[in-house]
Amino acid sequence: MEKASITLTKAHHDLAHSAIKSGEYASLSEVVRDALREWERKRQMRQMELESLREFIREGINSLDNGQKIPFDVEEIKRRGRERLASKDT
């Protein structure tokens, strides 16, 4: 393991020490390691989402190159987008 020195805001320091006092973590090192694991997981998820979007874009470009066209309905796209946003709020 590598040793590192970090600087925290008072709010983050208090939050970390509150988690330690409650028994959720044994040390500040555990808090930081857990936060880094979560950060890494989120980065990996973002990368997977980006790759999925890139694949959709490639498929769309290939479809156009092959002469395939899909009707474009802006209002339908907006409606579906609003539905997706609303479902994330619940």
Biopython code that builds the backbone (N, CA, C, O; Angstrom):
import numpy as np
from Bio.PDB.StructureBuilder import StructureBuilder

atoms = [
    (1, "MET", "N", (0.838, -1.188, 0.000)),
    (1, "MET", "CA", (0.000, 0.000, 0.000)),
    (1, "MET", "C", (0.872, 1.236, 0.000)),
    (1, "MET", "O", (1.961, 1.267, 0.572)),
    (2, "GLU", "N", (0.351, 2.250, -0.662)),
    (2, "GLU", "CA", (1.036, 3.539, -0.704)),
    (2, "GLU", "C", (0.437, 4.463, 0.349)),
    (2, "GLU", "O", (-0.759, 4.405, 0.638)),
    (3, "LYS", "N", (1.274, 5.303, 0.912)),
    (3, "LYS", "CA", (0.815, 6.306, 1.861)),
    (3, "LYS", "C", (0.648, 7.623, 1.132)),
    (3, "LYS", "O", (1.450, 7.961, 0.262)),
    (4, "ALA", "N", (-0.391, 8.371, 1.483)),
    (4, "ALA", "CA", (-0.643, 9.666, 0.855)),
    (4, "ALA", "C", (-1.196, 10.619, 1.897)),
    (4, "ALA", "O", (-1.845, 10.214, 2.862)),
    (5, "SER", "N", (-0.930, 11.865, 1.681)),
    (5, "SER", "CA", (-1.475, 12.906, 2.543)),
    (5, "SER", "C", (-2.560, 13.627, 1.745)),
    (5, "SER", "O", (-2.340, 14.006, 0.595)),
    (6, "ILE", "N", (-3.741, 13.817, 2.363)),
    (6, "ILE", "CA", (-4.823, 14.501, 1.673)),
    (6, "ILE", "C", (-5.335, 15.651, 2.522)),
    (6, "ILE", "O", (-5.173, 15.666, 3.742)),
    (7, "THR", "N", (-5.948, 16.602, 1.859)),
    (7, "THR", "CA", (-6.573, 17.726, 2.547)),
    (7, "THR", "C", (-8.067, 17.657, 2.277)),
    (7, "THR", "O", (-8.497, 17.542, 1.129)),
    (8, "LEU", "N", (-8.849, 17.728, 3.338)),
    (8, "LEU", "CA", (-10.304, 17.658, 3.231)),
    (8, "LEU", "C", (-10.924, 18.976, 3.663)),
    (8, "LEU", "O", (-10.364, 19.704, 4.482)),
    (9, "THR", "N", (-12.077, 19.268, 3.104)),
    (9, "THR", "CA", (-12.829, 20.406, 3.621)),
    (9, "THR", "C", (-13.311, 20.030, 5.019)),
    (9, "THR", "O", (-13.341, 18.852, 5.373)),
    (10, "LYS", "N", (-13.682, 21.016, 5.799)),
    (10, "LYS", "CA", (-14.190, 20.723, 7.143)),
    (10, "LYS", "C", (-15.421, 19.841, 7.068)),
    (10, "LYS", "O", (-15.584, 18.921, 7.869)),
    (11, "ALA", "N", (-16.289, 20.123, 6.101)),
    (11, "ALA", "CA", (-17.520, 19.339, 5.962)),
    (11, "ALA", "C", (-17.201, 17.870, 5.655)),
    (11, "ALA", "O", (-17.806, 16.970, 6.237)),
    (12, "HIS", "N", (-16.257, 17.629, 4.747)),
    (12, "HIS", "CA", (-15.895, 16.249, 4.423)),
    (12, "HIS", "C", (-15.194, 15.572, 5.607)),
    (12, "HIS", "O", (-15.420, 14.395, 5.884)),
    (13, "HIS", "N", (-14.353, 16.326, 6.288)),
    (13, "HIS", "CA", (-13.670, 15.792, 7.467)),
    (13, "HIS", "C", (-14.690, 15.378, 8.519)),
    (13, "HIS", "O", (-14.619, 14.276, 9.065)),
    (14, "ASP", "N", (-15.637, 16.268, 8.798)),
    (14, "ASP", "CA", (-16.663, 15.974, 9.805)),
    (14, "ASP", "C", (-17.522, 14.779, 9.389)),
    (14, "ASP", "O", (-17.864, 13.937, 10.219)),
    (15, "LEU", "N", (-17.863, 14.710, 8.116)),
    (15, "LEU", "CA", (-18.664, 13.607, 7.615)),
    (15, "LEU", "C", (-17.920, 12.284, 7.769)),
    (15, "LEU", "O", (-18.496, 11.292, 8.215)),
    (16, "ALA", "N", (-16.654, 12.271, 7.404)),
    (16, "ALA", "CA", (-15.849, 11.052, 7.517)),
    (16, "ALA", "C", (-15.731, 10.622, 8.972)),
    (16, "ALA", "O", (-15.906, 9.446, 9.290)),
    (17, "HIS", "N", (-15.439, 11.559, 9.845)),
    (17, "HIS", "CA", (-15.274, 11.209, 11.256)),
    (17, "HIS", "C", (-16.597, 10.805, 11.903)),
    (17, "HIS", "O", (-16.611, 10.021, 12.851)),
    (18, "SER", "N", (-17.697, 11.334, 11.397)),
    (18, "SER", "CA", (-19.004, 10.906, 11.883)),
    (18, "SER", "C", (-19.240, 9.437, 11.515)),
    (18, "SER", "O", (-19.766, 8.668, 12.320)),
    (19, "ALA", "N", (-18.851, 9.055, 10.298)),
    (19, "ALA", "CA", (-18.998, 7.659, 9.869)),
    (19, "ALA", "C", (-18.098, 6.742, 10.695)),
    (19, "ALA", "O", (-18.465, 5.603, 10.985)),
    (20, "ILE", "N", (-16.937, 7.233, 11.068)),
    (20, "ILE", "CA", (-16.022, 6.445, 11.904)),
    (20, "ILE", "C", (-16.606, 6.288, 13.306)),
    (20, "ILE", "O", (-16.608, 5.192, 13.866)),
    (21, "LYS", "N", (-17.104, 7.395, 13.871)),
    (21, "LYS", "CA", (-17.677, 7.346, 15.221)),
    (21, "LYS", "C", (-18.889, 6.423, 15.293)),
    (21, "LYS", "O", (-19.129, 5.782, 16.316)),
    (22, "SER", "N", (-19.651, 6.358, 14.200)),
    (22, "SER", "CA", (-20.847, 5.514, 14.201)),
    (22, "SER", "C", (-20.508, 4.035, 14.014)),
    (22, "SER", "O", (-21.372, 3.170, 14.161)),
    (23, "GLY", "N", (-19.257, 3.754, 13.692)),
    (23, "GLY", "CA", (-18.844, 2.370, 13.502)),
    (23, "GLY", "C", (-18.967, 1.877, 12.068)),
    (23, "GLY", "O", (-18.684, 0.715, 11.774)),
    (24, "GLU", "N", (-19.390, 2.762, 11.183)),
    (24, "GLU", "CA", (-19.529, 2.381, 9.773)),
    (24, "GLU", "C", (-18.157, 2.083, 9.154)),
    (24, "GLU", "O", (-18.029, 1.204, 8.301)),
    (25, "TYR", "N", (-17.161, 2.809, 9.585)),
    (25, "TYR", "CA", (-15.774, 2.613, 9.145)),
    (25, "TYR", "C", (-14.872, 2.590, 10.370)),
    (25, "TYR", "O", (-15.192, 3.168, 11.409)),
    (26, "ALA", "N", (-13.739, 1.912, 10.227)),
    (26, "ALA", "CA", (-12.796, 1.832, 11.343)),
    (26, "ALA", "C", (-11.778, 2.963, 11.316)),
    (26, "ALA", "O", (-11.204, 3.314, 12.347)),
    (27, "SER", "N", (-11.555, 3.536, 10.130)),
    (27, "SER", "CA", (-10.525, 4.563, 10.034)),
    (27, "SER", "C", (-10.805, 5.490, 8.848)),
    (27, "SER", "O", (-11.621, 5.188, 7.977)),
    (28, "LEU", "N", (-10.111, 6.612, 8.844)),
    (28, "LEU", "CA", (-10.217, 7.543, 7.728)),
    (28, "LEU", "C", (-9.716, 6.887, 6.443)),
    (28, "LEU", "O", (-10.252, 7.153, 5.368)),
    (29, "SER", "N", (-8.710, 6.044, 6.539)),
    (29, "SER", "CA", (-8.205, 5.336, 5.361)),
    (29, "SER", "C", (-9.300, 4.487, 4.726)),
    (29, "SER", "O", (-9.417, 4.437, 3.501)),
    (30, "GLU", "N", (-10.104, 3.818, 5.553)),
    (30, "GLU", "CA", (-11.200, 3.013, 5.023)),
    (30, "GLU", "C", (-12.228, 3.887, 4.314)),
    (30, "GLU", "O", (-12.747, 3.512, 3.263)),
    (31, "VAL", "N", (-12.519, 5.037, 4.882)),
    (31, "VAL", "CA", (-13.474, 5.965, 4.270)),
    (31, "VAL", "C", (-12.967, 6.373, 2.892)),
    (31, "VAL", "O", (-13.711, 6.331, 1.912)),
    (32, "VAL", "N", (-11.710, 6.765, 2.823)),
    (32, "VAL", "CA", (-11.135, 7.233, 1.562)),
    (32, "VAL", "C", (-11.086, 6.092, 0.546)),
    (32, "VAL", "O", (-11.426, 6.297, -0.619)),
    (33, "ARG", "N", (-10.670, 4.894, 0.963)),
    (33, "ARG", "CA", (-10.618, 3.761, 0.033)),
    (33, "ARG", "C", (-12.005, 3.446, -0.515)),
    (33, "ARG", "O", (-12.155, 3.167, -1.704)),
    (34, "ASP", "N", (-13.023, 3.490, 0.350)),
    (34, "ASP", "CA", (-14.387, 3.220, -0.102)),
    (34, "ASP", "C", (-14.848, 4.294, -1.096)),
    (34, "ASP", "O", (-15.476, 3.981, -2.108)),
    (35, "ALA", "N", (-14.535, 5.542, -0.803)),
    (35, "ALA", "CA", (-14.905, 6.635, -1.713)),
    (35, "ALA", "C", (-14.212, 6.460, -3.064)),
    (35, "ALA", "O", (-14.822, 6.697, -4.107)),
    (36, "LEU", "N", (-12.954, 6.052, -3.052)),
    (36, "LEU", "CA", (-12.228, 5.845, -4.302)),
    (36, "LEU", "C", (-12.783, 4.656, -5.090)),
    (36, "LEU", "O", (-12.850, 4.703, -6.318)),
    (37, "ARG", "N", (-13.176, 3.598, -4.392)),
    (37, "ARG", "CA", (-13.791, 2.460, -5.081)),
    (37, "ARG", "C", (-15.091, 2.885, -5.765)),
    (37, "ARG", "O", (-15.359, 2.491, -6.900)),
    (38, "GLU", "N", (-15.888, 3.683, -5.076)),
    (38, "GLU", "CA", (-17.148, 4.163, -5.654)),
    (38, "GLU", "C", (-16.874, 5.073, -6.845)),
    (38, "GLU", "O", (-17.571, 4.986, -7.857)),
    (39, "TRP", "N", (-15.887, 5.929, -6.744)),
    (39, "TRP", "CA", (-15.496, 6.822, -7.836)),
    (39, "TRP", "C", (-15.042, 5.998, -9.047)),
    (39, "TRP", "O", (-15.403, 6.300, -10.185)),
    (40, "GLU", "N", (-14.262, 4.974, -8.790)),
    (40, "GLU", "CA", (-13.788, 4.114, -9.876)),
    (40, "GLU", "C", (-14.961, 3.385, -10.540)),
    (40, "GLU", "O", (-15.007, 3.273, -11.765)),
    (41, "ARG", "N", (-15.900, 2.893, -9.741)),
    (41, "ARG", "CA", (-17.076, 2.211, -10.282)),
    (41, "ARG", "C", (-17.882, 3.156, -11.173)),
    (41, "ARG", "O", (-18.324, 2.764, -12.252)),
    (42, "LYS", "N", (-18.071, 4.387, -10.730)),
    (42, "LYS", "CA", (-18.815, 5.372, -11.520)),
    (42, "LYS", "C", (-18.087, 5.687, -12.820)),
    (42, "LYS", "O", (-18.718, 5.824, -13.868)),
    (43, "ARG", "N", (-16.785, 5.802, -12.759)),
    (43, "ARG", "CA", (-16.001, 6.062, -13.974)),
    (43, "ARG", "C", (-16.158, 4.915, -14.966)),
    (43, "ARG", "O", (-16.305, 5.143, -16.167)),
    (44, "GLN", "N", (-16.126, 3.693, -14.469)),
    (44, "GLN", "CA", (-16.293, 2.531, -15.345)),
    (44, "GLN", "C", (-17.682, 2.509, -15.971)),
    (44, "GLN", "O", (-17.830, 2.199, -17.153)),
    (45, "MET", "N", (-18.697, 2.838, -15.181)),
    (45, "MET", "CA", (-20.066, 2.882, -15.705)),
    (45, "MET", "C", (-20.196, 3.957, -16.779)),
    (45, "MET", "O", (-20.813, 3.730, -17.819)),
    (46, "ARG", "N", (-19.613, 5.127, -16.525)),
    (46, "ARG", "CA", (-19.645, 6.202, -17.522)),
    (46, "ARG", "C", (-18.968, 5.756, -18.813)),
    (46, "ARG", "O", (-19.462, 6.032, -19.906)),
    (47, "GLN", "N", (-17.829, 5.062, -18.683)),
    (47, "GLN", "CA", (-17.113, 4.592, -19.856)),
    (47, "GLN", "C", (-17.955, 3.589, -20.639)),
    (47, "GLN", "O", (-17.975, 3.622, -21.869)),
    (48, "MET", "N", (-18.647, 2.699, -19.935)),
    (48, "MET", "CA", (-19.512, 1.729, -20.605)),
    (48, "MET", "C", (-20.675, 2.427, -21.313)),
    (48, "MET", "O", (-21.051, 2.046, -22.421)),
    (49, "GLU", "N", (-21.242, 3.452, -20.666)),
    (49, "GLU", "CA", (-22.337, 4.201, -21.275)),
    (49, "GLU", "C", (-21.856, 4.936, -22.519)),
    (49, "GLU", "O", (-22.551, 4.973, -23.534)),
    (50, "LEU", "N", (-20.665, 5.522, -22.437)),
    (50, "LEU", "CA", (-20.111, 6.216, -23.605)),
    (50, "LEU", "C", (-19.872, 5.251, -24.756)),
    (50, "LEU", "O", (-20.166, 5.574, -25.906)),
    (51, "GLU", "N", (-19.346, 4.079, -24.460)),
    (51, "GLU", "CA", (-19.103, 3.092, -25.512)),
    (51, "GLU", "C", (-20.412, 2.651, -26.143)),
    (51, "GLU", "O", (-20.475, 2.446, -27.355)),
    (52, "SER", "N", (-21.459, 2.501, -25.336)),
    (52, "SER", "CA", (-22.768, 2.142, -25.858)),
    (52, "SER", "C", (-23.294, 3.231, -26.791)),
    (52, "SER", "O", (-23.831, 2.931, -27.857)),
    (53, "LEU", "N", (-23.142, 4.483, -26.393)),
    (53, "LEU", "CA", (-23.562, 5.600, -27.252)),
    (53, "LEU", "C", (-22.763, 5.622, -28.542)),
    (53, "LEU", "O", (-23.318, 5.855, -29.616)),
    (54, "ARG", "N", (-21.468, 5.381, -28.443)),
    (54, "ARG", "CA", (-20.635, 5.350, -29.652)),
    (54, "ARG", "C", (-21.099, 4.259, -30.605)),
    (54, "ARG", "O", (-21.106, 4.450, -31.821)),
    (55, "GLU", "N", (-21.487, 3.113, -30.051)),
    (55, "GLU", "CA", (-21.968, 2.006, -30.888)),
    (55, "GLU", "C", (-23.271, 2.390, -31.579)),
    (55, "GLU", "O", (-23.453, 2.095, -32.760)),
    (56, "PHE", "N", (-24.180, 3.045, -30.858)),
    (56, "PHE", "CA", (-25.421, 3.505, -31.479)),
    (56, "PHE", "C", (-25.130, 4.479, -32.614)),
    (56, "PHE", "O", (-25.757, 4.419, -33.671)),
    (57, "ILE", "N", (-24.182, 5.367, -32.389)),
    (57, "ILE", "CA", (-23.814, 6.338, -33.427)),
    (57, "ILE", "C", (-23.244, 5.606, -34.642)),
    (57, "ILE", "O", (-23.606, 5.913, -35.778)),
    (58, "ARG", "N", (-22.346, 4.631, -34.404)),
    (58, "ARG", "CA", (-21.785, 3.856, -35.521)),
    (58, "ARG", "C", (-22.892, 3.142, -36.294)),
    (58, "ARG", "O", (-22.891, 3.132, -37.525)),
    (59, "GLU", "N", (-23.838, 2.545, -35.562)),
    (59, "GLU", "CA", (-24.952, 1.852, -36.220)),
    (59, "GLU", "C", (-25.771, 2.827, -37.065)),
    (59, "GLU", "O", (-26.172, 2.506, -38.183)),
    (60, "GLY", "N", (-26.014, 4.014, -36.524)),
    (60, "GLY", "CA", (-26.774, 5.016, -37.269)),
    (60, "GLY", "C", (-26.052, 5.460, -38.524)),
    (60, "GLY", "O", (-26.660, 5.578, -39.588)),
    (61, "ILE", "N", (-24.779, 5.704, -38.407)),
    (61, "ILE", "CA", (-23.984, 6.119, -39.576)),
    (61, "ILE", "C", (-23.969, 5.000, -40.620)),
    (61, "ILE", "O", (-24.131, 5.254, -41.813)),
    (62, "ASN", "N", (-23.773, 3.767, -40.163)),
    (62, "ASN", "CA", (-23.780, 2.633, -41.094)),
    (62, "ASN", "C", (-25.126, 2.494, -41.796)),
    (62, "ASN", "O", (-25.180, 2.193, -42.989)),
    (63, "SER", "N", (-26.223, 2.716, -41.051)),
    (63, "SER", "CA", (-27.549, 2.640, -41.654)),
    (63, "SER", "C", (-27.715, 3.688, -42.746)),
    (63, "SER", "O", (-28.236, 3.403, -43.825)),
    (64, "LEU", "N", (-27.266, 4.900, -42.453)),
    (64, "LEU", "CA", (-27.346, 5.961, -43.462)),
    (64, "LEU", "C", (-26.479, 5.639, -44.670)),
    (64, "LEU", "O", (-26.881, 5.858, -45.812)),
    (65, "ASP", "N", (-25.286, 5.118, -44.407)),
    (65, "ASP", "CA", (-24.392, 4.763, -45.510)),
    (65, "ASP", "C", (-24.999, 3.678, -46.394)),
    (65, "ASP", "O", (-24.718, 3.619, -47.591)),
    (66, "ASN", "N", (-25.838, 2.814, -45.799)),
    (66, "ASN", "CA", (-26.487, 1.741, -46.547)),
    (66, "ASN", "C", (-27.829, 2.176, -47.137)),
    (66, "ASN", "O", (-28.562, 1.354, -47.685)),
    (67, "GLY", "N", (-28.148, 3.459, -47.026)),
    (67, "GLY", "CA", (-29.379, 3.981, -47.610)),
    (67, "GLY", "C", (-30.614, 3.792, -46.764)),
    (67, "GLY", "O", (-31.719, 4.078, -47.226)),
    (68, "GLN", "N", (-30.467, 3.319, -45.538)),
    (68, "GLN", "CA", (-31.629, 3.123, -44.659)),
    (68, "GLN", "C", (-31.955, 4.444, -43.972)),
    (68, "GLN", "O", (-31.076, 5.121, -43.439)),
    (69, "LYS", "N", (-33.220, 4.787, -43.998)),
    (69, "LYS", "CA", (-33.650, 6.026, -43.356)),
    (69, "LYS", "C", (-34.818, 5.734, -42.428)),
    (69, "LYS", "O", (-35.661, 4.887, -42.726)),
    (70, "ILE", "N", (-34.866, 6.424, -41.321)),
    (70, "ILE", "CA", (-35.946, 6.284, -40.353)),
    (70, "ILE", "C", (-36.618, 7.646, -40.236)),
    (70, "ILE", "O", (-35.937, 8.664, -40.109)),
    (71, "PRO", "N", (-37.947, 7.673, -40.277)),
    (71, "PRO", "CA", (-38.631, 8.965, -40.124)),
    (71, "PRO", "C", (-38.207, 9.667, -38.831)),
    (71, "PRO", "O", (-38.029, 9.021, -37.798)),
    (72, "PHE", "N", (-38.050, 10.960, -38.894)),
    (72, "PHE", "CA", (-37.569, 11.763, -37.776)),
    (72, "PHE", "C", (-38.714, 12.614, -37.259)),
    (72, "PHE", "O", (-39.151, 13.548, -37.932)),
    (73, "ASP", "N", (-39.203, 12.296, -36.062)),
    (73, "ASP", "CA", (-40.318, 13.019, -35.465)),
    (73, "ASP", "C", (-39.831, 13.687, -34.183)),
    (73, "ASP", "O", (-39.711, 13.039, -33.143)),
    (74, "VAL", "N", (-39.555, 14.977, -34.265)),
    (74, "VAL", "CA", (-39.001, 15.720, -33.133)),
    (74, "VAL", "C", (-39.923, 15.658, -31.921)),
    (74, "VAL", "O", (-39.448, 15.470, -30.801)),
    (75, "GLU", "N", (-41.206, 15.810, -32.116)),
    (75, "GLU", "CA", (-42.147, 15.797, -30.995)),
    (75, "GLU", "C", (-42.158, 14.434, -30.302)),
    (75, "GLU", "O", (-42.254, 14.361, -29.077)),
    (76, "GLU", "N", (-42.063, 13.360, -31.080)),
    (76, "GLU", "CA", (-42.020, 12.017, -30.492)),
    (76, "GLU", "C", (-40.734, 11.836, -29.677)),
    (76, "GLU", "O", (-40.760, 11.245, -28.598)),
    (77, "ILE", "N", (-39.648, 12.328, -30.179)),
    (77, "ILE", "CA", (-38.374, 12.241, -29.460)),
    (77, "ILE", "C", (-38.460, 13.007, -28.140)),
    (77, "ILE", "O", (-38.019, 12.512, -27.103)),
    (78, "LYS", "N", (-39.020, 14.199, -28.180)),
    (78, "LYS", "CA", (-39.181, 14.997, -26.956)),
    (78, "LYS", "C", (-40.070, 14.266, -25.947)),
    (78, "LYS", "O", (-39.757, 14.215, -24.758)),
    (79, "ARG", "N", (-41.189, 13.697, -26.436)),
    (79, "ARG", "CA", (-42.114, 12.996, -25.555)),
    (79, "ARG", "C", (-41.415, 11.821, -24.870)),
    (79, "ARG", "O", (-41.550, 11.638, -23.660)),
    (80, "ARG", "N", (-40.681, 11.039, -25.629)),
    (80, "ARG", "CA", (-39.972, 9.894, -25.052)),
    (80, "ARG", "C", (-38.905, 10.350, -24.061)),
    (80, "ARG", "O", (-38.701, 9.714, -23.027)),
    (81, "GLY", "N", (-38.234, 11.440, -24.375)),
    (81, "GLY", "CA", (-37.224, 11.975, -23.460)),
    (81, "GLY", "C", (-37.839, 12.426, -22.150)),
    (81, "GLY", "O", (-37.296, 12.170, -21.076)),
    (82, "ARG", "N", (-38.983, 13.103, -22.248)),
    (82, "ARG", "CA", (-39.673, 13.555, -21.026)),
    (82, "ARG", "C", (-40.132, 12.370, -20.180)),
    (82, "ARG", "O", (-40.055, 12.410, -18.952)),
    (83, "GLU", "N", (-40.610, 11.313, -20.846)),
    (83, "GLU", "CA", (-41.020, 10.116, -20.114)),
    (83, "GLU", "C", (-39.840, 9.492, -19.391)),
    (83, "GLU", "O", (-39.967, 9.060, -18.246)),
    (84, "ARG", "N", (-38.704, 9.444, -20.051)),
    (84, "ARG", "CA", (-37.503, 8.858, -19.422)),
    (84, "ARG", "C", (-37.072, 9.688, -18.221)),
    (84, "ARG", "O", (-36.717, 9.141, -17.177)),
    (85, "LEU", "N", (-37.102, 11.004, -18.369)),
    (85, "LEU", "CA", (-36.728, 11.870, -17.244)),
    (85, "LEU", "C", (-37.690, 11.702, -16.089)),
    (85, "LEU", "O", (-37.269, 11.641, -14.934)),
    (86, "ALA", "N", (-38.979, 11.625, -16.384)),
    (86, "ALA", "CA", (-39.986, 11.465, -15.333)),
    (86, "ALA", "C", (-39.811, 10.137, -14.606)),
    (86, "ALA", "O", (-40.009, 10.064, -13.394)),
    (87, "SER", "N", (-39.444, 9.094, -15.332)),
    (87, "SER", "CA", (-39.283, 7.787, -14.686)),
    (87, "SER", "C", (-38.051, 7.755, -13.793)),
    (87, "SER", "O", (-38.002, 6.960, -12.854)),
    (88, "LYS", "N", (-37.056, 8.594, -14.057)),
    (88, "LYS", "CA", (-35.865, 8.659, -13.208)),
    (88, "LYS", "C", (-36.148, 9.391, -11.904)),
    (88, "LYS", "O", (-35.469, 9.161, -10.904)),
    (89, "ASP", "N", (-37.141, 10.266, -11.906)),
    (89, "ASP", "CA", (-37.497, 11.021, -10.706)),
    (89, "ASP", "C", (-38.224, 10.167, -9.689)),
    (89, "ASP", "O", (-38.255, 10.513, -8.508)),
    (90, "THR", "N", (-38.806, 9.065, -10.115)),
    (90, "THR", "CA", (-39.564, 8.230, -9.174)),
    (90, "THR", "C", (-38.734, 7.121, -8.621)),
    (90, "THR", "O", (-39.222, 6.328, -7.816)),
]
sb = StructureBuilder()
sb.init_structure("model")
sb.init_model(0)
sb.init_chain("A")
sb.init_seg("    ")
for serial, (resi, resn, name, xyz) in enumerate(atoms, 1):
    if name == "N":
        sb.init_residue(resn, " ", resi, " ")
    sb.init_atom(name, np.array(xyz, "f"), 0.0, 1.0, " ", f" {name:<3s}", serial, name[0])
structure = sb.get_structure()
